């Protein structure tokens, strides 16, 4: 039985009270009387992430010794360091883990995910339970997948500081754009295979080891059967597709580099990993867009206002426009979804090592290398960390 709401058994017995809302004043008084304080919403992001990472010793048979001698490329991340020292994983808030796993399990085929809202009664109860740590925190009872999705949006929207700061917005405003003046004669940003060409060009810039690893993440076998032959999930490293200095692919590569090196790299490793969990979910949802109707553009439209906000409403509205290759947060969010395996390459690699650390053979680890299993197994193992800590205390 919850402390601040009508018990479920009473609601089931007497439908006349099933939609009664507890006055906010009463909620505040009772939470104060019982010493209950919110632990999740309206906090700073770094304060919610463990400052001490979980370190896993490297598994020697996972790594190629030739990594030590490789030269880095313009888009290459520090996989060599991770390979030699082992991954460092940051513990993110348990409710975030619960919500994302729930959406992975039950929401990939749900039309309008992140766009539709649950009932206000369910959402309010769900937020209270997860924030205060009371009740059953049963998402099935509290509105299902739409409650989990909206709770994720609310979590980001109610942070003390937005994910994309004012400094980030200024960087975004200075990014090169795919405007008509730069349009090359061969490629179009509106072409259905534009993202595929950019991903192929990214792979071409990687070392052979990185290319093999990242290609496994991108070419997840479940995607083509969902999205059909035009899916951008089947990517191969091919000869360069760039046509000239004004090629749109070249400009898009520059934008990806700026997102990785000038926006994300200024955030803490824990923040980047939390964002990797979130954008990994959005990336997978986009892969099922032929069923759930939530393309990267649609997702960006409903997600961007929760990641960037200020006191200047007009400026904020201009930054939410979701289109490929423009100077907006919406465009950057689209890129972070579409190019997730490239932009979060280092985080995925660490997740893979962490979630595979208990595997008995390299063959087992290879079988679990598709991106959905990496993301889910990492979250399940992080959830286990909370259960272990709870048992030990």
N, C-alpha and C positions, 0 to 999 in steps of 0.2 A: 504494500500500500504506500502511495506517495504522501508526502507531508503536505503538499500545497495544492492538491487537486482532488476532485471527486473520484473516489476509487472506481476502477473499471467495472467491478462487479455490481456496483450501484447503478452505473450507467446502463449496463446490460439489462438490469431488472426493471428500471424505471426510465423509459425513453424520454420522459418529460424533462429530465435533468441532463440528458446526454450532451447537450450543446451549451450548457451553462458555462460562462467564462468566469474564472476567479478574478476579482478586481485587482489591478496592479498594486494598489495600496496594500491589500492584504498579503499579496505575494512578498512584497518588500518587507512587511512587518514580520512575517513568519520566517523568511530566510534570515532576517536579522536576529530574531529570537533564538533560532536554532544554530546560529553561527555559520550559516551556509553562505559561501561566496562563490561567484563564478570563476571558473578556472580556464576558460577557453576563449570566450568572446571579449572584444574590447581590450586586447592585450597587444604588446609588441611582438612581432613574429619571432625575433631572436630569443625572447624570454620564454617562448613555448617549446623551443628546440633544445635538446640536451647539448650542453657546451662541451661535454666529453664524448668523443666518438667511440663507437664499438669497433675495435681493431681486430682484424682477422689476419693471421699469419698467412703468407703466400703459399699456394700449393704449387710446388715446382713444376709438376707435369702440365700445369695450365698455361705456362708461359713459354714463349719462344725466346731463347737466349739471344737471337739476332736483334731483338728489340734494343739491346744495349748499344748497338752500333748504328742505329738508324738516325738519319737526319730528319728534323721536323719540317713539316710543310706549313703553309699559311693557315690551314684549317685544322692542323693536327693537334689533338689534346695531349695531356700528359699521361697517356696510358702506360708509358714505360715506367714512370715512377710508381704508379699503382701496381704494375705487374711485379716490380722488384720488392716493394715494401708491404704489399697486401692492402685490401680496401679498408677505408675508414667510413663507417656508416653512422649517421646521426639519427637518434631516436626522435621521431616526430610525435605530436599529440595522439594519444590512442583513439579519440573519436574520429580524427581524420583517417586513420587506418581503417576503422570500422566502416565509415561511409564509403570510401573508395572501393574497398573489397566488396561491399554490398552492391555497389553499382557495377563492378566487374561481373559479379555472379548473376545479377538479375536485370540489368538495365540496357545492355548493349543493343537490344532489339526494340527498345521502348521509343516510340515516336514522340518527338518534342521534348526529349530529356534536356533539362536545364532551362527550358522555355516555359514549360507548364509548372504550375504551383499546386501543392496539396491544400487541403482545407486549412484555414487559419487556426482552427482549434488544434489540429494535429501538429502543425508546424510549431505553434507556441509551446505545446507540451514537449515536443521533441527537443526544442532548443533548451527548455528548462532542465530536462532530464540530463542531457549531455553536458550542459554547462555546469550544473550544480552537482552532478554525479549522484543523482537520486533516481528512484524508480527502476524499471527494468531495462530502459534504453532499447526497447524492442522495435526496430524499424518496421517490421511487418504490421505492428499495431499502430504505429505512429505516422502512417501515410505512405510507407513503402519507398520506392525508388525516387519519387518526386520530392519527398521530404529530405532524403539523403542528398540529392542534388542541390536543393535550395539551401540546406544547411552549409554545404561547402561554399556556395556563393556568399552567404551571410558571414561566414567565418572570415573571408578575405575582405568583405566590405566593411566589417566592423573592427578591423585592425587599427591600432593607433596611427600607423603610417601605411600608405598604400604600397603595394608591391612595386609599382613603377613610380618612383619619386619625381619631384620637379626636375632634378638633374637628369634623370632618365628621359623625361619628356623633351628636354632641350636637346639631348643627343638624338632622339628620334626625329625631331624637327630638322636636324641637319643631315640626316641620312640621304644617300642618293635615291632617286625615285625612278620608277619605270614609266616616265612620262612620254608623251607622244614624240617630243623632240629627240629622245634617245632611242626611239623604236627602231630596231634593226629590220632589215628587209626579209629575214627568214623566220624569226620567232615572234610569237605573240604571247603575252602574259595570260591571255584568256584561253589559250590552247589547252585542251584536256590533258596533254602530256607535258605541259611546261614544268610542273613539279618533278615529274620523272626525269626530265633532262637535267634539271638542277641537281637532283640527288645523284644522278650518274656522274656529273661533273665533280661533285664533292668526293665521290668514291675514287675518281681518277687522281685526285690530289692526295689521297692517303697512301701510306706505305702498304705493302702487300698484306702484312699481318692485320693492320687496322681495317683494310678493305674487306678481308675475309670475315672478320668479326662483325663489322657494321652491316655487311651484306646479309648476314644471317638474321640480324634484327629486322631489317627492312623486308626481306622476302619471306615473311611469315606465311606458312602454307595455308592458313585458314582464310586469308584475305581474297585471293582471286575468285574463289567460289561464291563470295558474297558480292563483290563489286563488279565482277565480269571482266572481260578481256581488256578493257580500258583502264583498269585499276592501276594506280601508281605504286602498288605494292610489289610488283615484279620489276625490280631494278637490277641492272647489270652495269659493270664498269665497261664503258665503250670508249672509242676514240672521241676526242674533244668535239663537242657540238657547237662551240663558240665560233661565231662567224667573223667578228671584227671587234674593234675597241669599244664600240657602242652596243655590243650584243647585250640583250636583256639578261641572258644567263650570267654574264660577267657581273652585271650590276646586282643581280640577286645574290651572287656569291659574296659581294662586298657587304651587302646588307646582313647576311648571315654572320659574317665575321664580326661586324659591329655589335650585333646582338650578343654573340658569345663573349667577345673580348672587352667591350666597353660598357655593357649593361649587366650581364649576368656575372662576370668575373669580379665585379665590385660588390657583389653580395656574398654573404658568408657561405661556406660549404654546406652548412645545415639548411640555409634558405634555399640554395640551389637544389639540394636533394628533395626538399619538400615540394618545390615547384616541379621537379622531375616526376614525382609521384602524380601530381595533379595533371600536368600536361601529358603524361603518359596515358592517363585515363582518357583525356580529350582526343589524343591521337587515335586510340583504339575505337572510340565512339565514331570519329570521322570515317574510319575504315568501314563502318557498317552503315554509312549514310544513305545507301540505297534503300535501307529498311527503316532506319530511325529518322531520316530526313534532316539530320543535324550535320551539315557539312562544316568545314573549318570556318567558312564565312558566317554561317548561322551561329556556330558556337562562339565565335569571337564577338558577335553582336550582343549576346546575352552575358558573356563573361567579362568583357573589357571594362564596363562600368564598375565592376567590383575590384578591379586591380589597379585602377587609376582614378583618383578623385582629389578635388581641391576646393577652395572657396570660390573659384572662378568657373561658374556653371557653363558659360558660353565656350570657354576654352576646353573644358572637359568634353562637352558635346562634340566639338570639332575633332577631338582625339579618339572618339569611339568609332569613327567610320571604318567599316571593315571592307577593305579592298586590297588586292595584291599590289605591293610596291609603292605605297604612298606614305607620307609622313604622319602616321597616326599610330596610337597604341593598338587600335583595332587591327591594323595591318601587321604589326609586330606579333600580336597574339596569333593571328593566322599563320604567320611564318613559324612560330614556335610549335604550333600544332602540326603543320604540314612537314616540317623538317625536324621533327622531334628527335629521330635517331642521330642526326648530325649535331644539332644544337646541344643536346644533352648526352652526347656520346660518352663523356667521361663518367657521368653519373650512372648511365646504364651499365657501363663496363664494371663499375664498382658493385652495383646491385647484382650483376651476374656472378661475380666472384663470391659475394656474401651469401647469396641464396644457394650457390652450388658448393659451398665449403664442406658440407657434410656428405656430398656425393661420393660414392665409393670408387668410381672410375671415370676416366675422361670421356668414355662413351656415354655414360649416364648424363654427364654434364652437357655433352653435345646435344643430346636428345631434348634437354630442357632449355635450349638456348633461344627458343623463339620468344619474341618480345613480351607477349602476354604472360607467358609462364614466368619470365624474369621478374616482371612487375608484381605479379600476384604472389609469387613465392617469397619475394623480398618483404612484402607487407605481412604475409603470414608469419614469417620469421620474426619481424619486428613486434607483431602482436604477441608472439611467444615470449619475447623479452619482458613485456609487461606482466605476463602470467608468471614468469620465473621470479621477477622482482616481488610480485604480490605474495607468492608462496614463501619466499625467503624472509619476508617481514612478518 
